[in-house]
Amino acid sequence: MKNLLTIALLLCSTVVFAQAEKDVQNQVEKLRLALIDPTVANLSEISSIHLSYGHSSGKLENQAQFIEALVSGASDFATAEFEDQSIYVDKNIAIVRHNLVADVLDGGNANSIKIGVMLVWQKEKGKWKLLARQAYKLP
């Protein structure tokens, strides 16, 4: 009987973990799409009011600055793809790593970029919110 209970608990925790990972993956995809077609509503929905958003240049933004930069076009993504993505979930925190491959518009000219990114997501009131992002230059 103990063995059956142990197996049942392991199966339940595996299902819960798989669902959490899928939920985070869905939020990451919403972020990718919001980079290309940003609105105050979609960016607010996925990000925490405590957001710390770090660029590979060292520039830091809070949630309001992050949203303003994208909505105003100061940060203008024509395309954005996330490659080599990994997701680690532990209770209400998730760490996502990927490479961002994108075309960024600068004065009408497209510049291709490829940078590494680490995202930290936190579950707030039942929803995964982007708490921190740090980009870095790849070797």
Order of alpha helices (4+ residues) and beta strands (2+ residues): alpha-alpha-beta-beta-alpha-beta-beta-beta-beta
